[in-house]
Amino acid sequence: MALVKKKRVDHEHILQTQMCKILKEKNIFFFAVPNQAVNGRIHLVKYYEAEGLLRGVADLIIPLKGYITLYVEVKHENKKQTPAQKEFERKLKELGHHYYVVNNIEILLDIIKKHTIL
């Protein structure tokens, strides 16, 4: 009998797609930075690093009125930031930007409310 390989569930992907759906429904402008698309593909990493790819960049970028931009790193439950993500956060905060690690939709909406009117 052949072993059936169990498909890994990407909880962060599910959470991020749920967040994107809510942001779209609320007509909040945002975009994603798909750094995961090149992970493990060294030829792509080198190619895109030459174009400015930066490891550790937040998953979602949400520009708001008044020159406010939110950088959101999506993490599922107890997952931790990578060293590159922590360094990206440090640099942004040093420059006075808003960076958040978010593990549920309610927290994301609370953060947006804090910076604007929903």
Backbone hydrogen bonds in HBPLUS format (Angstrom, degrees):
<---DONOR---> <-ACCEPTOR-->    atom                        ^
c    i                          cat <-CA-CA->   ^        H-A-AA   ^      H-
h    n   atom  resd res      DA  || num        DHA   H-A  angle D-A-AA Bond
n    s   type  num  typ     dist DA aas  dist angle  dist       angle   num
A0014-ILE N   A0010-ASP O   3.14 MM   4  6.52 161.0  2.18 152.5 157.5     1
A0015-LEU N   A0011-HIS O   2.92 MM   4  6.14 165.9  1.94 151.6 155.3     2
A0016-GLN N   A0012-GLU O   2.84 MM   4  5.98 164.7  1.87 149.3 153.8     3
A0017-THR N   A0013-HIS O   2.89 MM   4  6.09 162.2  1.93 153.7 158.4     4
A0018-GLN N   A0014-ILE O   3.00 MM   4  6.23 150.1  2.09 146.3 154.7     5
A0019-MET N   A0015-LEU O   2.95 MM   4  6.25 156.0  2.01 150.2 156.9     6
A0020-CYS N   A0016-GLN O   2.88 MM   4  6.14 159.2  1.92 151.7 157.3     7
A0021-LYS N   A0017-THR O   3.00 MM   4  6.16 153.8  2.07 141.4 148.1     8
A0022-ILE N   A0018-GLN O   3.10 MM   4  6.39 160.9  2.14 150.1 154.0     9
A0023-LEU N   A0019-MET O   2.92 MM   4  6.17 165.3  1.94 155.3 159.6    10
A0024-LYS N   A0020-CYS O   2.93 MM   4  6.10 158.5  1.98 149.7 155.2    11
A0025-GLU N   A0021-LYS O   2.92 MM   4  6.17 160.4  1.96 148.6 154.3    12
A0026-LYS N   A0022-ILE O   2.94 MM   4  6.17 146.5  2.06 149.0 157.9    13
A0028-ILE N   A0023-LEU O   2.88 MM   5  5.16 175.9  1.88 158.0 156.6    14
A0027-ASN N   A0024-LYS O   2.93 MM   3  4.88 156.9  1.98 105.2 111.0    15
A0031-PHE N   A0061-ILE O   2.98 MM  30  5.44 146.4  2.10 147.2 157.3    16
A0061-ILE N   A0031-PHE O   2.85 MM  30  5.44 165.2  1.88 166.2 170.7    17
A0033-VAL N   A0059-ASP O   2.96 MM  26  5.30 151.4  2.04 139.5 144.7    18
A0035-ASN N   A0033-VAL O   2.88 MM   2  5.80 139.0  2.05 105.5  94.3    19
A0037-ALA N   A0034-PRO O   3.09 MM   3  5.67 153.3  2.17 114.1 121.3    20
A0038-VAL N   A0035-ASN O   3.22 MM   3  6.07 164.4  2.25 122.7 125.6    21
A0039-ASN N   A0036-GLN O   3.18 MM   3  5.16 148.1  2.29 100.8 110.0    22
A0041-ARG N   A0038-VAL O   3.03 MM   3  5.45 161.6  2.06 137.5 138.7    23
A0044-LEU N   A0041-ARG O   2.83 MM   3  5.42 125.6  2.13 116.5 130.6    24
A0045-VAL N   A0041-ARG O   2.94 MM   4  6.22 158.0  1.99 153.0 160.0    25
A0046-LYS N   A0042-ILE O   3.04 MM   4  6.20 173.7  2.04 153.5 154.1    26
A0047-TYR N   A0043-HIS O   3.18 MM   4  6.18 156.2  2.24 134.6 141.6    27
A0048-TYR N   A0044-LEU O   2.85 MM   4  6.02 170.5  1.86 157.7 158.9    28
A0049-GLU N   A0045-VAL O   2.76 MM   4  5.83 149.3  1.85 151.7 161.2    29
A0050-ALA N   A0046-LYS O   3.19 MM   4  6.29 147.6  2.30 140.5 147.1    30
A0051-GLU N   A0048-TYR O   2.97 MM   3  4.92 135.1  2.18  94.5 107.7    31
A0053-LEU N   A0048-TYR O   2.83 MM   5  5.26 165.2  1.85 137.4 134.1    32
A0052-GLY N   A0049-GLU O   3.03 MM   3  4.92 157.1  2.08  99.5 106.7    33
A0059-ASP N   A0072-VAL O   2.99 MM  13  5.91 113.5  2.44 126.8 139.4    34
A0060-LEU N   A0072-VAL O   2.94 MM  12  5.01 168.3  1.95 150.2 153.7    35
A0072-VAL N   A0060-LEU O   2.85 MM  12  5.01 175.1  1.85 157.9 158.3    36
A0062-ILE N   A0070-LEU O   2.85 MM   8  4.97 166.7  1.87 150.7 154.4    37
A0070-LEU N   A0062-ILE O   2.87 MM   8  4.97 168.8  1.88 133.2 136.1    38
A0064-LEU N   A0068-ILE O   2.61 MM   4  5.14 170.4  1.62 173.6 170.6    39
A0071-TYR N   A0098-HIS O   2.89 MM  27  6.13 154.5  1.96 151.2 159.7    40
A0100-TYR N   A0071-TYR O   2.83 MM  29  6.25 157.2  1.88 166.1 173.7    41
A0073-GLU N   A0100-TYR O   2.81 MM  27  6.16 170.3  1.81 165.2 168.5    42
A0102-VAL N   A0073-GLU O   2.85 MM  29  6.13 161.9  1.88 160.0 165.8    43
A0075-LYS N   A0102-VAL O   2.98 MM  27  6.02 167.7  1.99 149.9 152.5    44
A0079-LYS N   A0076-HIS O   2.98 MM   3  5.75 165.4  2.00 146.4 151.0    45
A0085-GLN N   A0082-THR O   3.08 MM   3  5.11 118.6  2.47  97.7 112.7    46
A0086-LYS N   A0082-THR O   2.97 MM   4  6.30 158.2  2.02 156.7 162.8    47
A0087-GLU N   A0083-PRO O   2.97 MM   4  6.19 152.7  2.05 146.3 153.6    48
A0088-PHE N   A0084-ALA O   2.96 MM   4  6.17 154.9  2.03 143.8 150.5    49
A0089-GLU N   A0085-GLN O   2.93 MM   4  6.15 161.6  1.96 148.6 153.5    50
A0090-ARG N   A0086-LYS O   2.92 MM   4  6.14 159.1  1.96 145.3 151.1    51
A0091-LYS N   A0087-GLU O   2.97 MM   4  6.21 163.0  2.00 151.3 155.0    52
A0092-LEU N   A0088-PHE O   3.00 MM   4  6.23 163.1  2.03 152.7 157.3    53
A0093-LYS N   A0089-GLU O   2.94 MM   4  6.12 171.6  1.94 158.3 160.6    54
A0094-GLU N   A0090-ARG O   2.93 MM   4  6.01 152.1  2.00 145.7 154.1    55
A0095-LEU N   A0091-LYS O   3.15 MM   4  6.38 136.0  2.35 137.7 148.3    56
A0095-LEU N   A0092-LEU O   2.98 MM   3  5.11 129.6  2.25  97.8 111.6    57
A0097-HIS N   A0092-LEU O   2.95 MM   5  5.21 169.3  1.96 141.2 137.8    58
A0096-GLY N   A0093-LYS O   2.95 MM   3  4.83 155.8  2.01 100.0 107.6    59
A0108-LEU N   A0104-ASN O   3.31 MM   4  6.66 159.5  2.36 147.4 153.1    60
A0109-LEU N   A0105-ILE O   2.96 MM   4  6.28 162.2  1.99 158.2 162.1    61
A0110-ASP N   A0106-GLU O   2.93 MM   4  6.16 153.9  2.00 147.1 154.7    62
A0111-ILE N   A0107-ILE O   2.94 MM   4  6.19 154.7  2.01 151.5 157.9    63
A0112-ILE N   A0108-LEU O   3.04 MM   4  6.37 159.2  2.08 151.0 156.4    64
A0113-LYS N   A0109-LEU O   2.92 MM   4  6.13 161.1  1.95 148.9 154.2    65
A0114-LYS N   A0110-ASP O   2.95 MM   4  6.14 148.4  2.05 143.2 151.8    66
A0115-HIS N   A0112-ILE O   3.06 MM   3  5.30 133.8  2.28 101.6 113.7    67
A0116-THR N   A0112-ILE O   2.95 MM   4  6.06 122.4  2.29 146.0 162.3    68
